[in-house]
Amino acid sequence: MKRFLVPLGIFIVLVVFLAVGLTRDPREVPSPLIDKAAPPFTLVQLHEPARQLSVADLKGQVWLLNVWASWCVSCRQEHPLMVELSKAGVVPIYGLNYKDKRDAALRWLEQFGDPYTVSVMDADGKVGIDYGVYGVPETYVIDKEGIIRYKQIGPVTAEVLKQTIIPLVRKLQG
């Protein structure tokens, strides 16, 4: 009888782990960067390669960092929302053009619209690694002190924008 207790105990533990795993949303991957300082970077600007932008330049304002690329199919899906948000003037959006070619990125923005206050180039993906980018698109809400307050993995949807990002931005701006 006792020899069945160990396998039964292991089975119960596995069932509990499975049950907990099934209740979680697989699209929600918690970021260890939430409530931590945005990793510093200094990168060349996409439109003006002679100029640079750094995280330090953005302190004192709430801003979004949108990681995008011209080769990214999902970026095309969320891009009209970014353009709308930019036109509404709710929050400045800074683009991190990820592992892309400058000419392709410029053509893409010309074709689909440019919602970015400034877009910088992360051609080798090192800044993306620092930010824990799983894939593009990803969007970060960063507060006035340079602290990451939210990370959206995958395309921003109208629902996420309305229910999560805009209310958080307004709270942080207040």
MODELLER restraints for C-alpha pairs under 7 A, 6 or more apart:
rsr = mdl.restraints
at = mdl.atoms
rsr.add(forms.Gaussian(group=physical.xy_distance, feature=features.Distance(at['CA:33:A'], at['CA:148:A']), mean=6.56, stdev=0.5))
rsr.add(forms.Gaussian(group=physical.xy_distance, feature=features.Distance(at['CA:34:A'], at['CA:148:A']), mean=5.26, stdev=0.5))
rsr.add(forms.Gaussian(group=physical.xy_distance, feature=features.Distance(at['CA:34:A'], at['CA:149:A']), mean=5.40, stdev=0.5))
rsr.add(forms.Gaussian(group=physical.xy_distance, feature=features.Distance(at['CA:34:A'], at['CA:150:A']), mean=6.19, stdev=0.5))
rsr.add(forms.Gaussian(group=physical.xy_distance, feature=features.Distance(at['CA:35:A'], at['CA:147:A']), mean=5.80, stdev=0.5))
rsr.add(forms.Gaussian(group=physical.xy_distance, feature=features.Distance(at['CA:35:A'], at['CA:148:A']), mean=5.44, stdev=0.5))
rsr.add(forms.Gaussian(group=physical.xy_distance, feature=features.Distance(at['CA:35:A'], at['CA:149:A']), mean=5.48, stdev=0.5))
rsr.add(forms.Gaussian(group=physical.xy_distance, feature=features.Distance(at['CA:36:A'], at['CA:147:A']), mean=5.30, stdev=0.5))
rsr.add(forms.Gaussian(group=physical.xy_distance, feature=features.Distance(at['CA:36:A'], at['CA:148:A']), mean=5.84, stdev=0.5))
rsr.add(forms.Gaussian(group=physical.xy_distance, feature=features.Distance(at['CA:37:A'], at['CA:146:A']), mean=5.65, stdev=0.5))
rsr.add(forms.Gaussian(group=physical.xy_distance, feature=features.Distance(at['CA:37:A'], at['CA:147:A']), mean=4.28, stdev=0.5))
rsr.add(forms.Gaussian(group=physical.xy_distance, feature=features.Distance(at['CA:37:A'], at['CA:148:A']), mean=6.12, stdev=0.5))
rsr.add(forms.Gaussian(group=physical.xy_distance, feature=features.Distance(at['CA:38:A'], at['CA:146:A']), mean=5.72, stdev=0.5))
rsr.add(forms.Gaussian(group=physical.xy_distance, feature=features.Distance(at['CA:38:A'], at['CA:147:A']), mean=5.50, stdev=0.5))
rsr.add(forms.Gaussian(group=physical.xy_distance, feature=features.Distance(at['CA:38:A'], at['CA:148:A']), mean=5.62, stdev=0.5))
rsr.add(forms.Gaussian(group=physical.xy_distance, feature=features.Distance(at['CA:39:A'], at['CA:130:A']), mean=6.29, stdev=0.5))
rsr.add(forms.Gaussian(group=physical.xy_distance, feature=features.Distance(at['CA:39:A'], at['CA:131:A']), mean=6.55, stdev=0.5))
rsr.add(forms.Gaussian(group=physical.xy_distance, feature=features.Distance(at['CA:40:A'], at['CA:54:A']), mean=6.99, stdev=0.5))
rsr.add(forms.Gaussian(group=physical.xy_distance, feature=features.Distance(at['CA:40:A'], at['CA:55:A']), mean=5.57, stdev=0.5))
rsr.add(forms.Gaussian(group=physical.xy_distance, feature=features.Distance(at['CA:41:A'], at['CA:54:A']), mean=5.30, stdev=0.5))
rsr.add(forms.Gaussian(group=physical.xy_distance, feature=features.Distance(at['CA:41:A'], at['CA:55:A']), mean=5.95, stdev=0.5))
rsr.add(forms.Gaussian(group=physical.xy_distance, feature=features.Distance(at['CA:41:A'], at['CA:127:A']), mean=6.79, stdev=0.5))
rsr.add(forms.Gaussian(group=physical.xy_distance, feature=features.Distance(at['CA:42:A'], at['CA:52:A']), mean=6.34, stdev=0.5))
rsr.add(forms.Gaussian(group=physical.xy_distance, feature=features.Distance(at['CA:42:A'], at['CA:53:A']), mean=5.49, stdev=0.5))
rsr.add(forms.Gaussian(group=physical.xy_distance, feature=features.Distance(at['CA:42:A'], at['CA:54:A']), mean=4.20, stdev=0.5))
rsr.add(forms.Gaussian(group=physical.xy_distance, feature=features.Distance(at['CA:43:A'], at['CA:52:A']), mean=5.30, stdev=0.5))
rsr.add(forms.Gaussian(group=physical.xy_distance, feature=features.Distance(at['CA:43:A'], at['CA:53:A']), mean=5.59, stdev=0.5))
rsr.add(forms.Gaussian(group=physical.xy_distance, feature=features.Distance(at['CA:43:A'], at['CA:54:A']), mean=6.51, stdev=0.5))
rsr.add(forms.Gaussian(group=physical.xy_distance, feature=features.Distance(at['CA:43:A'], at['CA:120:A']), mean=5.88, stdev=0.5))
rsr.add(forms.Gaussian(group=physical.xy_distance, feature=features.Distance(at['CA:43:A'], at['CA:121:A']), mean=6.30, stdev=0.5))
rsr.add(forms.Gaussian(group=physical.xy_distance, feature=features.Distance(at['CA:44:A'], at['CA:50:A']), mean=6.87, stdev=0.5))
rsr.add(forms.Gaussian(group=physical.xy_distance, feature=features.Distance(at['CA:44:A'], at['CA:51:A']), mean=5.78, stdev=0.5))
rsr.add(forms.Gaussian(group=physical.xy_distance, feature=features.Distance(at['CA:44:A'], at['CA:52:A']), mean=4.24, stdev=0.5))
rsr.add(forms.Gaussian(group=physical.xy_distance, feature=features.Distance(at['CA:44:A'], at['CA:53:A']), mean=6.39, stdev=0.5))
rsr.add(forms.Gaussian(group=physical.xy_distance, feature=features.Distance(at['CA:44:A'], at['CA:120:A']), mean=5.58, stdev=0.5))
rsr.add(forms.Gaussian(group=physical.xy_distance, feature=features.Distance(at['CA:44:A'], at['CA:121:A']), mean=6.01, stdev=0.5))
rsr.add(forms.Gaussian(group=physical.xy_distance, feature=features.Distance(at['CA:45:A'], at['CA:51:A']), mean=5.81, stdev=0.5))
rsr.add(forms.Gaussian(group=physical.xy_distance, feature=features.Distance(at['CA:45:A'], at['CA:52:A']), mean=5.40, stdev=0.5))
rsr.add(forms.Gaussian(group=physical.xy_distance, feature=features.Distance(at['CA:45:A'], at['CA:53:A']), mean=6.53, stdev=0.5))
rsr.add(forms.Gaussian(group=physical.xy_distance, feature=features.Distance(at['CA:45:A'], at['CA:118:A']), mean=6.86, stdev=0.5))
rsr.add(forms.Gaussian(group=physical.xy_distance, feature=features.Distance(at['CA:45:A'], at['CA:119:A']), mean=5.82, stdev=0.5))
rsr.add(forms.Gaussian(group=physical.xy_distance, feature=features.Distance(at['CA:45:A'], at['CA:120:A']), mean=4.25, stdev=0.5))
rsr.add(forms.Gaussian(group=physical.xy_distance, feature=features.Distance(at['CA:45:A'], at['CA:121:A']), mean=6.25, stdev=0.5))
rsr.add(forms.Gaussian(group=physical.xy_distance, feature=features.Distance(at['CA:46:A'], at['CA:102:A']), mean=6.73, stdev=0.5))
rsr.add(forms.Gaussian(group=physical.xy_distance, feature=features.Distance(at['CA:46:A'], at['CA:119:A']), mean=5.53, stdev=0.5))
rsr.add(forms.Gaussian(group=physical.xy_distance, feature=features.Distance(at['CA:46:A'], at['CA:120:A']), mean=5.05, stdev=0.5))
rsr.add(forms.Gaussian(group=physical.xy_distance, feature=features.Distance(at['CA:46:A'], at['CA:121:A']), mean=5.72, stdev=0.5))
rsr.add(forms.Gaussian(group=physical.xy_distance, feature=features.Distance(at['CA:59:A'], at['CA:144:A']), mean=5.49, stdev=0.5))
rsr.add(forms.Gaussian(group=physical.xy_distance, feature=features.Distance(at['CA:59:A'], at['CA:145:A']), mean=5.80, stdev=0.5))
rsr.add(forms.Gaussian(group=physical.xy_distance, feature=features.Distance(at['CA:59:A'], at['CA:146:A']), mean=5.79, stdev=0.5))
rsr.add(forms.Gaussian(group=physical.xy_distance, feature=features.Distance(at['CA:60:A'], at['CA:144:A']), mean=4.32, stdev=0.5))
rsr.add(forms.Gaussian(group=physical.xy_distance, feature=features.Distance(at['CA:60:A'], at['CA:145:A']), mean=6.22, stdev=0.5))
rsr.add(forms.Gaussian(group=physical.xy_distance, feature=features.Distance(at['CA:61:A'], at['CA:143:A']), mean=6.55, stdev=0.5))
rsr.add(forms.Gaussian(group=physical.xy_distance, feature=features.Distance(at['CA:61:A'], at['CA:144:A']), mean=4.38, stdev=0.5))
rsr.add(forms.Gaussian(group=physical.xy_distance, feature=features.Distance(at['CA:62:A'], at['CA:91:A']), mean=6.89, stdev=0.5))
rsr.add(forms.Gaussian(group=physical.xy_distance, feature=features.Distance(at['CA:62:A'], at['CA:142:A']), mean=5.74, stdev=0.5))
rsr.add(forms.Gaussian(group=physical.xy_distance, feature=features.Distance(at['CA:62:A'], at['CA:143:A']), mean=4.44, stdev=0.5))
rsr.add(forms.Gaussian(group=physical.xy_distance, feature=features.Distance(at['CA:62:A'], at['CA:144:A']), mean=4.91, stdev=0.5))
rsr.add(forms.Gaussian(group=physical.xy_distance, feature=features.Distance(at['CA:62:A'], at['CA:169:A']), mean=6.84, stdev=0.5))
rsr.add(forms.Gaussian(group=physical.xy_distance, feature=features.Distance(at['CA:62:A'], at['CA:172:A']), mean=6.80, stdev=0.5))
rsr.add(forms.Gaussian(group=physical.xy_distance, feature=features.Distance(at['CA:62:A'], at['CA:173:A']), mean=6.28, stdev=0.5))
rsr.add(forms.Gaussian(group=physical.xy_distance, feature=features.Distance(at['CA:63:A'], at['CA:91:A']), mean=5.85, stdev=0.5))
rsr.add(forms.Gaussian(group=physical.xy_distance, feature=features.Distance(at['CA:63:A'], at['CA:92:A']), mean=5.25, stdev=0.5))
rsr.add(forms.Gaussian(group=physical.xy_distance, feature=features.Distance(at['CA:63:A'], at['CA:93:A']), mean=5.99, stdev=0.5))
rsr.add(forms.Gaussian(group=physical.xy_distance, feature=features.Distance(at['CA:63:A'], at['CA:141:A']), mean=6.08, stdev=0.5))
rsr.add(forms.Gaussian(group=physical.xy_distance, feature=features.Distance(at['CA:63:A'], at['CA:142:A']), mean=5.40, stdev=0.5))
rsr.add(forms.Gaussian(group=physical.xy_distance, feature=features.Distance(at['CA:63:A'], at['CA:143:A']), mean=6.61, stdev=0.5))
rsr.add(forms.Gaussian(group=physical.xy_distance, feature=features.Distance(at['CA:64:A'], at['CA:92:A']), mean=6.38, stdev=0.5))
rsr.add(forms.Gaussian(group=physical.xy_distance, feature=features.Distance(at['CA:64:A'], at['CA:93:A']), mean=4.74, stdev=0.5))
rsr.add(forms.Gaussian(group=physical.xy_distance, feature=features.Distance(at['CA:64:A'], at['CA:94:A']), mean=5.99, stdev=0.5))
rsr.add(forms.Gaussian(group=physical.xy_distance, feature=features.Distance(at['CA:64:A'], at['CA:139:A']), mean=6.70, stdev=0.5))
rsr.add(forms.Gaussian(group=physical.xy_distance, feature=features.Distance(at['CA:64:A'], at['CA:140:A']), mean=5.49, stdev=0.5))
rsr.add(forms.Gaussian(group=physical.xy_distance, feature=features.Distance(at['CA:64:A'], at['CA:141:A']), mean=4.76, stdev=0.5))
rsr.add(forms.Gaussian(group=physical.xy_distance, feature=features.Distance(at['CA:64:A'], at['CA:142:A']), mean=6.08, stdev=0.5))
rsr.add(forms.Gaussian(group=physical.xy_distance, feature=features.Distance(at['CA:65:A'], at['CA:93:A']), mean=6.05, stdev=0.5))
rsr.add(forms.Gaussian(group=physical.xy_distance, feature=features.Distance(at['CA:65:A'], at['CA:94:A']), mean=4.95, stdev=0.5))
rsr.add(forms.Gaussian(group=physical.xy_distance, feature=features.Distance(at['CA:65:A'], at['CA:95:A']), mean=5.76, stdev=0.5))
rsr.add(forms.Gaussian(group=physical.xy_distance, feature=features.Distance(at['CA:65:A'], at['CA:96:A']), mean=6.77, stdev=0.5))
rsr.add(forms.Gaussian(group=physical.xy_distance, feature=features.Distance(at['CA:65:A'], at['CA:139:A']), mean=5.54, stdev=0.5))
rsr.add(forms.Gaussian(group=physical.xy_distance, feature=features.Distance(at['CA:65:A'], at['CA:140:A']), mean=5.06, stdev=0.5))
rsr.add(forms.Gaussian(group=physical.xy_distance, feature=features.Distance(at['CA:65:A'], at['CA:141:A']), mean=6.67, stdev=0.5))
rsr.add(forms.Gaussian(group=physical.xy_distance, feature=features.Distance(at['CA:66:A'], at['CA:93:A']), mean=6.88, stdev=0.5))
rsr.add(forms.Gaussian(group=physical.xy_distance, feature=features.Distance(at['CA:66:A'], at['CA:94:A']), mean=6.19, stdev=0.5))
rsr.add(forms.Gaussian(group=physical.xy_distance, feature=features.Distance(at['CA:66:A'], at['CA:95:A']), mean=4.88, stdev=0.5))
rsr.add(forms.Gaussian(group=physical.xy_distance, feature=features.Distance(at['CA:66:A'], at['CA:96:A']), mean=5.99, stdev=0.5))
rsr.add(forms.Gaussian(group=physical.xy_distance, feature=features.Distance(at['CA:66:A'], at['CA:137:A']), mean=6.99, stdev=0.5))
rsr.add(forms.Gaussian(group=physical.xy_distance, feature=features.Distance(at['CA:66:A'], at['CA:138:A']), mean=5.90, stdev=0.5))
rsr.add(forms.Gaussian(group=physical.xy_distance, feature=features.Distance(at['CA:66:A'], at['CA:139:A']), mean=4.39, stdev=0.5))
rsr.add(forms.Gaussian(group=physical.xy_distance, feature=features.Distance(at['CA:66:A'], at['CA:140:A']), mean=6.52, stdev=0.5))
rsr.add(forms.Gaussian(group=physical.xy_distance, feature=features.Distance(at['CA:67:A'], at['CA:95:A']), mean=5.90, stdev=0.5))
rsr.add(forms.Gaussian(group=physical.xy_distance, feature=features.Distance(at['CA:67:A'], at['CA:96:A']), mean=4.61, stdev=0.5))
rsr.add(forms.Gaussian(group=physical.xy_distance, feature=features.Distance(at['CA:67:A'], at['CA:97:A']), mean=6.04, stdev=0.5))
rsr.add(forms.Gaussian(group=physical.xy_distance, feature=features.Distance(at['CA:67:A'], at['CA:98:A']), mean=6.38, stdev=0.5))
rsr.add(forms.Gaussian(group=physical.xy_distance, feature=features.Distance(at['CA:67:A'], at['CA:136:A']), mean=6.00, stdev=0.5))
rsr.add(forms.Gaussian(group=physical.xy_distance, feature=features.Distance(at['CA:67:A'], at['CA:137:A']), mean=5.26, stdev=0.5))
rsr.add(forms.Gaussian(group=physical.xy_distance, feature=features.Distance(at['CA:67:A'], at['CA:138:A']), mean=5.13, stdev=0.5))
rsr.add(forms.Gaussian(group=physical.xy_distance, feature=features.Distance(at['CA:67:A'], at['CA:139:A']), mean=6.12, stdev=0.5))
rsr.add(forms.Gaussian(group=physical.xy_distance, feature=features.Distance(at['CA:68:A'], at['CA:75:A']), mean=6.06, stdev=0.5))
rsr.add(forms.Gaussian(group=physical.xy_distance, feature=features.Distance(at['CA:68:A'], at['CA:95:A']), mean=6.88, stdev=0.5))
rsr.add(forms.Gaussian(group=physical.xy_distance, feature=features.Distance(at['CA:68:A'], at['CA:96:A']), mean=6.16, stdev=0.5))
rsr.add(forms.Gaussian(group=physical.xy_distance, feature=features.Distance(at['CA:68:A'], at['CA:97:A']), mean=5.16, stdev=0.5))
rsr.add(forms.Gaussian(group=physical.xy_distance, feature=features.Distance(at['CA:68:A'], at['CA:98:A']), mean=5.84, stdev=0.5))
rsr.add(forms.Gaussian(group=physical.xy_distance, feature=features.Distance(at['CA:68:A'], at['CA:136:A']), mean=5.59, stdev=0.5))
rsr.add(forms.Gaussian(group=physical.xy_distance, feature=features.Distance(at['CA:68:A'], at['CA:137:A']), mean=5.09, stdev=0.5))
rsr.add(forms.Gaussian(group=physical.xy_distance, feature=features.Distance(at['CA:69:A'], at['CA:75:A']), mean=6.95, stdev=0.5))
rsr.add(forms.Gaussian(group=physical.xy_distance, feature=features.Distance(at['CA:69:A'], at['CA:97:A']), mean=5.37, stdev=0.5))
rsr.add(forms.Gaussian(group=physical.xy_distance, feature=features.Distance(at['CA:69:A'], at['CA:98:A']), mean=5.44, stdev=0.5))
rsr.add(forms.Gaussian(group=physical.xy_distance, feature=features.Distance(at['CA:69:A'], at['CA:100:A']), mean=5.93, stdev=0.5))
rsr.add(forms.Gaussian(group=physical.xy_distance, feature=features.Distance(at['CA:69:A'], at['CA:105:A']), mean=6.76, stdev=0.5))
rsr.add(forms.Gaussian(group=physical.xy_distance, feature=features.Distance(at['CA:70:A'], at['CA:100:A']), mean=6.81, stdev=0.5))
rsr.add(forms.Gaussian(group=physical.xy_distance, feature=features.Distance(at['CA:70:A'], at['CA:104:A']), mean=6.25, stdev=0.5))
rsr.add(forms.Gaussian(group=physical.xy_distance, feature=features.Distance(at['CA:70:A'], at['CA:105:A']), mean=5.28, stdev=0.5))
rsr.add(forms.Gaussian(group=physical.xy_distance, feature=features.Distance(at['CA:70:A'], at['CA:108:A']), mean=5.81, stdev=0.5))
rsr.add(forms.Gaussian(group=physical.xy_distance, feature=features.Distance(at['CA:72:A'], at['CA:136:A']), mean=6.66, stdev=0.5))
rsr.add(forms.Gaussian(group=physical.xy_distance, feature=features.Distance(at['CA:74:A'], at['CA:137:A']), mean=6.64, stdev=0.5))
rsr.add(forms.Gaussian(group=physical.xy_distance, feature=features.Distance(at['CA:74:A'], at['CA:155:A']), mean=6.09, stdev=0.5))
rsr.add(forms.Gaussian(group=physical.xy_distance, feature=features.Distance(at['CA:75:A'], at['CA:136:A']), mean=6.95, stdev=0.5))
rsr.add(forms.Gaussian(group=physical.xy_distance, feature=features.Distance(at['CA:75:A'], at['CA:137:A']), mean=5.51, stdev=0.5))
rsr.add(forms.Gaussian(group=physical.xy_distance, feature=features.Distance(at['CA:75:A'], at['CA:155:A']), mean=6.52, stdev=0.5))
rsr.add(forms.Gaussian(group=physical.xy_distance, feature=features.Distance(at['CA:77:A'], at['CA:155:A']), mean=6.96, stdev=0.5))
rsr.add(forms.Gaussian(group=physical.xy_distance, feature=features.Distance(at['CA:78:A'], at['CA:155:A']), mean=5.28, stdev=0.5))
rsr.add(forms.Gaussian(group=physical.xy_distance, feature=features.Distance(at['CA:78:A'], at['CA:156:A']), mean=5.67, stdev=0.5))
rsr.add(forms.Gaussian(group=physical.xy_distance, feature=features.Distance(at['CA:78:A'], at['CA:157:A']), mean=6.63, stdev=0.5))
rsr.add(forms.Gaussian(group=physical.xy_distance, feature=features.Distance(at['CA:81:A'], at['CA:158:A']), mean=6.98, stdev=0.5))
rsr.add(forms.Gaussian(group=physical.xy_distance, feature=features.Distance(at['CA:82:A'], at['CA:115:A']), mean=5.95, stdev=0.5))
rsr.add(forms.Gaussian(group=physical.xy_distance, feature=features.Distance(at['CA:83:A'], at['CA:113:A']), mean=6.69, stdev=0.5))
rsr.add(forms.Gaussian(group=physical.xy_distance, feature=features.Distance(at['CA:83:A'], at['CA:114:A']), mean=6.74, stdev=0.5))
rsr.add(forms.Gaussian(group=physical.xy_distance, feature=features.Distance(at['CA:83:A'], at['CA:115:A']), mean=4.60, stdev=0.5))
rsr.add(forms.Gaussian(group=physical.xy_distance, feature=features.Distance(at['CA:86:A'], at['CA:92:A']), mean=6.88, stdev=0.5))
rsr.add(forms.Gaussian(group=physical.xy_distance, feature=features.Distance(at['CA:86:A'], at['CA:93:A']), mean=6.86, stdev=0.5))
rsr.add(forms.Gaussian(group=physical.xy_distance, feature=features.Distance(at['CA:86:A'], at['CA:115:A']), mean=5.21, stdev=0.5))
rsr.add(forms.Gaussian(group=physical.xy_distance, feature=features.Distance(at['CA:92:A'], at['CA:117:A']), mean=6.09, stdev=0.5))
rsr.add(forms.Gaussian(group=physical.xy_distance, feature=features.Distance(at['CA:93:A'], at['CA:115:A']), mean=6.89, stdev=0.5))
rsr.add(forms.Gaussian(group=physical.xy_distance, feature=features.Distance(at['CA:93:A'], at['CA:116:A']), mean=5.08, stdev=0.5))
rsr.add(forms.Gaussian(group=physical.xy_distance, feature=features.Distance(at['CA:93:A'], at['CA:117:A']), mean=5.74, stdev=0.5))
rsr.add(forms.Gaussian(group=physical.xy_distance, feature=features.Distance(at['CA:94:A'], at['CA:116:A']), mean=5.14, stdev=0.5))
rsr.add(forms.Gaussian(group=physical.xy_distance, feature=features.Distance(at['CA:94:A'], at['CA:117:A']), mean=5.59, stdev=0.5))
rsr.add(forms.Gaussian(group=physical.xy_distance, feature=features.Distance(at['CA:94:A'], at['CA:118:A']), mean=5.28, stdev=0.5))
rsr.add(forms.Gaussian(group=physical.xy_distance, feature=features.Distance(at['CA:94:A'], at['CA:119:A']), mean=5.58, stdev=0.5))
rsr.add(forms.Gaussian(group=physical.xy_distance, feature=features.Distance(at['CA:95:A'], at['CA:116:A']), mean=5.78, stdev=0.5))
rsr.add(forms.Gaussian(group=physical.xy_distance, feature=features.Distance(at['CA:95:A'], at['CA:118:A']), mean=6.33, stdev=0.5))
rsr.add(forms.Gaussian(group=physical.xy_distance, feature=features.Distance(at['CA:95:A'], at['CA:119:A']), mean=4.12, stdev=0.5))
rsr.add(forms.Gaussian(group=physical.xy_distance, feature=features.Distance(at['CA:95:A'], at['CA:120:A']), mean=6.13, stdev=0.5))
rsr.add(forms.Gaussian(group=physical.xy_distance, feature=features.Distance(at['CA:96:A'], at['CA:119:A']), mean=5.74, stdev=0.5))
rsr.add(forms.Gaussian(group=physical.xy_distance, feature=features.Distance(at['CA:96:A'], at['CA:120:A']), mean=5.19, stdev=0.5))
rsr.add(forms.Gaussian(group=physical.xy_distance, feature=features.Distance(at['CA:96:A'], at['CA:121:A']), mean=6.04, stdev=0.5))
rsr.add(forms.Gaussian(group=physical.xy_distance, feature=features.Distance(at['CA:96:A'], at['CA:122:A']), mean=6.46, stdev=0.5))
rsr.add(forms.Gaussian(group=physical.xy_distance, feature=features.Distance(at['CA:97:A'], at['CA:119:A']), mean=6.62, stdev=0.5))
rsr.add(forms.Gaussian(group=physical.xy_distance, feature=features.Distance(at['CA:97:A'], at['CA:120:A']), mean=5.95, stdev=0.5))
rsr.add(forms.Gaussian(group=physical.xy_distance, feature=features.Distance(at['CA:97:A'], at['CA:121:A']), mean=4.88, stdev=0.5))
rsr.add(forms.Gaussian(group=physical.xy_distance, feature=features.Distance(at['CA:97:A'], at['CA:122:A']), mean=5.73, stdev=0.5))
rsr.add(forms.Gaussian(group=physical.xy_distance, feature=features.Distance(at['CA:98:A'], at['CA:121:A']), mean=6.57, stdev=0.5))
rsr.add(forms.Gaussian(group=physical.xy_distance, feature=features.Distance(at['CA:98:A'], at['CA:122:A']), mean=5.00, stdev=0.5))
rsr.add(forms.Gaussian(group=physical.xy_distance, feature=features.Distance(at['CA:98:A'], at['CA:123:A']), mean=5.99, stdev=0.5))
rsr.add(forms.Gaussian(group=physical.xy_distance, feature=features.Distance(at['CA:98:A'], at['CA:125:A']), mean=6.01, stdev=0.5))
rsr.add(forms.Gaussian(group=physical.xy_distance, feature=features.Distance(at['CA:99:A'], at['CA:122:A']), mean=5.91, stdev=0.5))
rsr.add(forms.Gaussian(group=physical.xy_distance, feature=features.Distance(at['CA:99:A'], at['CA:123:A']), mean=4.27, stdev=0.5))
rsr.add(forms.Gaussian(group=physical.xy_distance, feature=features.Distance(at['CA:99:A'], at['CA:124:A']), mean=5.61, stdev=0.5))
rsr.add(forms.Gaussian(group=physical.xy_distance, feature=features.Distance(at['CA:99:A'], at['CA:125:A']), mean=5.50, stdev=0.5))
rsr.add(forms.Gaussian(group=physical.xy_distance, feature=features.Distance(at['CA:100:A'], at['CA:123:A']), mean=5.70, stdev=0.5))
rsr.add(forms.Gaussian(group=physical.xy_distance, feature=features.Distance(at['CA:136:A'], at['CA:154:A']), mean=6.48, stdev=0.5))
rsr.add(forms.Gaussian(group=physical.xy_distance, feature=features.Distance(at['CA:137:A'], at['CA:153:A']), mean=6.91, stdev=0.5))
rsr.add(forms.Gaussian(group=physical.xy_distance, feature=features.Distance(at['CA:137:A'], at['CA:154:A']), mean=5.15, stdev=0.5))
rsr.add(forms.Gaussian(group=physical.xy_distance, feature=features.Distance(at['CA:137:A'], at['CA:155:A']), mean=5.64, stdev=0.5))
rsr.add(forms.Gaussian(group=physical.xy_distance, feature=features.Distance(at['CA:138:A'], at['CA:152:A']), mean=5.52, stdev=0.5))
rsr.add(forms.Gaussian(group=physical.xy_distance, feature=features.Distance(at['CA:138:A'], at['CA:153:A']), mean=4.80, stdev=0.5))
rsr.add(forms.Gaussian(group=physical.xy_distance, feature=features.Distance(at['CA:138:A'], at['CA:154:A']), mean=5.39, stdev=0.5))
rsr.add(forms.Gaussian(group=physical.xy_distance, feature=features.Distance(at['CA:138:A'], at['CA:155:A']), mean=6.73, stdev=0.5))
rsr.add(forms.Gaussian(group=physical.xy_distance, feature=features.Distance(at['CA:139:A'], at['CA:151:A']), mean=5.72, stdev=0.5))
rsr.add(forms.Gaussian(group=physical.xy_distance, feature=features.Distance(at['CA:139:A'], at['CA:152:A']), mean=5.01, stdev=0.5))
rsr.add(forms.Gaussian(group=physical.xy_distance, feature=features.Distance(at['CA:139:A'], at['CA:153:A']), mean=6.80, stdev=0.5))
rsr.add(forms.Gaussian(group=physical.xy_distance, feature=features.Distance(at['CA:140:A'], at['CA:148:A']), mean=6.65, stdev=0.5))
rsr.add(forms.Gaussian(group=physical.xy_distance, feature=features.Distance(at['CA:140:A'], at['CA:150:A']), mean=5.56, stdev=0.5))
rsr.add(forms.Gaussian(group=physical.xy_distance, feature=features.Distance(at['CA:140:A'], at['CA:151:A']), mean=4.53, stdev=0.5))
rsr.add(forms.Gaussian(group=physical.xy_distance, feature=features.Distance(at['CA:140:A'], at['CA:152:A']), mean=6.34, stdev=0.5))
rsr.add(forms.Gaussian(group=physical.xy_distance, feature=features.Distance(at['CA:141:A'], at['CA:148:A']), mean=5.90, stdev=0.5))
rsr.add(forms.Gaussian(group=physical.xy_distance, feature=features.Distance(at['CA:141:A'], at['CA:149:A']), mean=5.55, stdev=0.5))
rsr.add(forms.Gaussian(group=physical.xy_distance, feature=features.Distance(at['CA:141:A'], at['CA:150:A']), mean=5.06, stdev=0.5))
rsr.add(forms.Gaussian(group=physical.xy_distance, feature=features.Distance(at['CA:141:A'], at['CA:151:A']), mean=6.57, stdev=0.5))
rsr.add(forms.Gaussian(group=physical.xy_distance, feature=features.Distance(at['CA:142:A'], at['CA:148:A']), mean=4.45, stdev=0.5))
rsr.add(forms.Gaussian(group=physical.xy_distance, feature=features.Distance(at['CA:142:A'], at['CA:149:A']), mean=5.71, stdev=0.5))
rsr.add(forms.Gaussian(group=physical.xy_distance, feature=features.Distance(at['CA:143:A'], at['CA:149:A']), mean=6.77, stdev=0.5))
rsr.add(forms.Gaussian(group=physical.xy_distance, feature=features.Distance(at['CA:143:A'], at['CA:172:A']), mean=6.31, stdev=0.5))
